Amino acid sequence: MKKFNLILVAIMMIAFSGEVIAENYYVNSNTGDDGNNGSNSTPWRK
């Protein structure tokens, strides 16, 4: 029974694991602004 539970948990983890999404955010202490969206063209201010 323990083996079945372990297999079931492993299958559920694989089935429900989504793609990990990463993003890059940019900070510029000279020209950045906290109201910006953090992109390369409109960075945040440190």
N, C-alpha and C positions, 0 to 999 in steps of 0.2 A: 504493500500500500504506500509506503514512503517513496518507493521508486516511482510509482505512478504520479504521486503528488509533485515530485521533483520534475518529472517530464512535463506535466501539465503546466507548472509555473514557468518552465523554460519556453514552452510553446506560446504561452500568453505574453511573455516578455518580448519574444520575437514578433508576435502578431501586432502588439500594441505600441511597439517602439517606432516612433516617427523619425523623419529625417531631421537631423540637427541643423538649424539655420544659424549661420554666423553673419554678423554685419560689421563693417568698419565705421568707426566714428572719428571725426577729426576735431582737434583743439588747436587754436591759435591764440596765444596770449596777447599778441599785438593788434590784430584786426578782427578777431573773433567776436561773437555776440551770443549771449546766453539765449536769446530769442531765436537763433538760427536752428536748423534741423540737424546739424552735426555732419553734413556732407562735406566732400572735398572743396566744393565751391563756396559753401556757406558754413564754415566751422564754428564750433562753440568757443567761448572765451574761457580761459583757465582761471 
